[in-house]
Amino acid sequence: MDIMKNSETGISGIVFRLYHDMVKYEAVETGDSKPSEGLTVNELHLIECIRLNTTGGKGPAISTIASALDITRPSATVAVNKLAKKKIVAKTDSTEDGRSVRVKLTAKGEKALEVHSAFQERFTEELKAELGEDGYDELLKTFGSFGEILDKKIDDLTGRTQKLVEKEKKNAERASAKRSAATKKSAAGKTAAKRGK
């Protein structure tokens, strides 16, 4: 990757290119045009989340997955259903709560995650060898700082969005109260006019 060429598009261009190059590299390195069972990065994150939240042989509920990935329950349900169709996960009704569904990795899902994890470990070791320990640590520090900056910006925007939503709600309540008062005043006026006749 030519960093100078990508500097024209800024950090977004570099991150975009790195992401796609990593996906391509994993495909070539693992000898698979569709690495990890042809799963997307988001699907791999989902199955990693499922594995991390599986305790005592019981997979997580969809609500747990949604919370862990900071997505809505409907989005988590759609994603889990796609993986179930690919036979990467199996869904079962919860024994504790009949309304809840638990999700568990299948053997195919475990294998996909194993292939992906092995690639990540090899790549990390190769990167350390290329950059040296100090260079690798500096890279982690830079990416960590970048992540913290993005987290703060997301939190700031989320807070601003929440404030706007609250302001719009108050404005709607005020407008509704005014309409209600106007309607009552109009009805009272009509009643008084009828009495006056």
PyMOL commands that set and color helices and strands:
alter all, ss='L'
color gray80, all
select helices_A, chain A and resi 3-29+35-38+41-52+62-69+73-85+107-196
alter helices_A, ss='H'
color red, helices_A
select strands_A, chain A and resi 89-93+101-105
alter strands_A, ss='S'
color yellow, strands_A
deselect
rebuild
show_as cartoon
